[in-house]
């Protein structure tokens, strides 16, 4: 994954579609039966693609046989919606940039798929 710093990092936060990392690139698969499936390719095999329609649930995959595909088109729009920083103050954006630039953070447990709710 390309690491961004300074202006490039700020641009990615403010304009997520300015450059889309291949790992998070969405594709639309136009199938011979008329269906369209859109998502990120998580695995490619010689005869099929494994596609995640929602990157928040990366284990929920659709397997698409390559023989069933009429056309595959890369999206020019990031799956990260634009405008997420619009609700932040200037100081909050500076704090976010400092945090992201540091780079040694870990995802919280619940975002790593290991969070369990207690039945209290």
Secondary structure, 3 states (H helix, E strand, C coil): CCCCCHHHHHHHHHCCCCCCCHHHCEEEEEECCCCEEEEEEEEEECCEEEEECCHHHCCCEEEEEHHHEEEEEECCCCCCCCCHHHHCCHHHHHHHHHHHHHCCCCCCHHHHCCCCCCCC
